[in-house]
């Protein structure tokens, strides 16, 4: 039996549900792993003095774990989608759901984060990302929206180049906001980067970045709404 016959067993809604189930289960594993690591170094709440007291081996393992997580999400998208656009959509859907439910499970396991405004170390590659929990969750919601539209509304056009151009600018801006403090500390060496504790978060720039990142999804929503609207019956 060919691969195509196996793929046809699942409707697009079933594929969406299966990707969500996988992403949520993966978020539970991620939250447990992070809890183990943070409990080991006494940093369940990361925003405190010496936020990354990772020994050489533990730090290297953590970097590889993060890279492996990205590979898993990309692989899931490849398996779930039939076209490159669908594969990207499923990967975005999985990433967004994984990120949101990661914080849900981390809260259930450890009691942290206390609020959506608590600071967190979001990622370590290529430099530590810092930001309030609300920031990555907001991006994750946009990814879930775009991933859902892309994978479920197969007849919706991709939306042209301009929304994607602006979206790319938004991604760059968001990464800048997350990593700017670590970037400024970089000339002082690795230890200085690991000791960074940001004092402020550039919310105005982040909201602009989020809006730009949301443009591809918003443009698809507009196209979808236009296609669903009944034709005008106004007599001439």
Order of alpha helices (4+ residues) and beta strands (2+ residues): alpha-alpha-alpha-alpha-beta-beta-alpha-alpha-alpha-alpha
